[in-house]
Amino acid sequence: MNNYLKQIQNYHTLVLYSTDNSFGFGYRKNNNIKSDKLFIKQFDNDLCNNLIVEFNKFISKENLQKVNKISVSIGPANFNASRLIVVLARTISQQINCPLDSFSSFEIMAKRIASKNNIFTNKKSFWIYKKLKRKGFIAGKYEICHKEKNSSDLVIRETVLPKVVKELDSTVLTFEANFDDKEDLKELLDLANKNLLNSNVDSWRKVLPLYPISPIN
């Protein structure tokens, strides 16, 4: 067993996630997918208070103290939800002295989109976009890191962080962003575990919500 595998044997991973209209939590013990515990809920009128209430129901204090790694989705998604979920993740990370890292919502869904559209070629790139209510798009660029026939082995690299663009280039491969709460929570757990050794206990300071436009757009 290599050193990496030895270090993740006793890892308990916690992830926090939000979309345009929902939020969720995921918990995995010892990098064992069968141990996954997921929670997903649609927004209500008091997201700020209910987020804490639902989180306290989701994980016990005992299990929270066992967490070795936290990952959070930072958007682009609902602005208030992204902000609140990141604040919660940062607070927990700081309180239990646990590393925190983050992934954009588009990066989390990129593997699922690539698999669905049979994109397996090494160095093949594509864009994921979200149309804005007014003009323009939010778009990020993603690249297949190696060629694998098995979609579960795909590795996706985010080469351009989601940003505002006026138009989409008609010559490049593009897909509209779409959330899948359950599958994306599982992918966030996978990404968190693959990135276990790349964060430190002070990393929460660097994690901020990603929202390329103003909250009112």
Disulfide bonds with the S-S distance in Angstrom:
none
